[in-house]
C-alpha cells in the first residue's frame, strides 16, 4: 500500500474509532474526530503530516501527495 492510502486509511480508522467511543463512553471522544479533521485540512495546505512521516519511516512507498 502506498503512503497516501495508508494515511487516509489511518485517518478513517481513527475517526470511526472515536465515533464508536463517543457513542459507547463519552461524547468528549468527538474531540478526537475534530482533531483528525483539522489535521487533514492543515496537511492539505502545508504538506506536513505526522502520520505520513511515521509511515514513511516504517517503509511505506511514497505516493503523490506526500513527496
DAGIWO-V498923 format. One record per backbone hydrogen bond with DSSP energy under -1.0 kcal/mol. CO is the residue of the C=O (numbers start at 1). NH is the residue of the N-H. E is the energy in kcal/mol with one decimal. If there is no record, write none. Layout:
CO,NH,E  CO,NH,E
This chain:
2,6,-2.0  3,7,-2.4  4,8,-2.1  5,9,-2.6  6,10,-2.5  7,11,-2.6  8,12,-2.4  9,13,-2.4  10,14,-2.5  11,15,-2.3  12,16,-2.5  13,17,-2.4  14,18,-2.5  15,19,-2.2  16,20,-2.1  17,21,-2.6  18,22,-2.2  19,23,-1.9  20,24,-2.4  21,25,-3.1  21,26,-1.3  26,29,-1.6  27,30,-1.8  28,31,-1.8  29,32,-1.1  30,34,-2.2  31,35,-2.4  32,36,-2.3  33,37,-2.3  34,38,-2.7  35,39,-2.4  36,40,-2.3  37,41,-2.0  38,42,-2.6  39,43,-2.3  40,44,-1.6  41,45,-1.2  42,46,-2.8  43,47,-1.8  49,53,-1.9  50,54,-2.1  51,55,-2.7  52,56,-2.2  53,57,-1.9  54,58,-1.5  55,60,-2.3  56,59,-1.3  61,3,-3.0
